[in-house]
Amino acid sequence: MSEQDQTRKNGRSAWKLAGMAFLMFGFAYALVPLYDVFCEITGINGKTDNSVAAESQQVDFSRTVTVEFVAYINPGLGWDFVPEVQKVKVHPGETRTIAYHAKNNTATSAVGQAVPSVTPGLAAQYLNKIECFCFNRQPLDAGKDAELPLVFYVDPALPEDISTLTLAYTLFSAKPEPVTQ
């Protein structure tokens, strides 16, 4: 094989490799929105429906569901983050309000973002958050604390065999929202 043929072959290989790298980057970039759509359709991985409760929501007083609350903190954030109650018993369709407590233990201002997860995964589509601190980033100045409200209800269509749900939040460090003019 001549030197010119080898150069052409090397050039084609380089273009193929660059194309593959571009496709891999595009796939990685599209993965998060695709994952969100998949979780929304299937209701797995604790993604919950953020729709507002219907005004005519019927409360099912014939049964009670236990909702447990858990908090995790991403290491290095330097915050305390705990639910004010560990669990509540609710009737499906009943709107309840609880709160989480967050405190910035660092010497600088920081912003946190809570990401929810529901178990069992099948129950995620039946836990409806009307108002949640997880919808927005939570800025806290150094040494300050905040009460973070959560208003929710469990849909009466929750399967009868599910009597306990666990709502877990993981708090991550987030960048401040960009200022718009």
Beta strands, then each sheet from edge to edge (+ up, - down):
strand 1: 65-73
strand 2: 79-83
strand 3: 87-90
strand 4: 96-104
strand 5: 110-119
strand 6: 127-132
strand 7: 138-140
strand 8: 145-154
strand 9: 164-173
sheet 1: 3+ 1- 9- 5+ 7-
sheet 2: 2+ 4- 8+ 6-
end
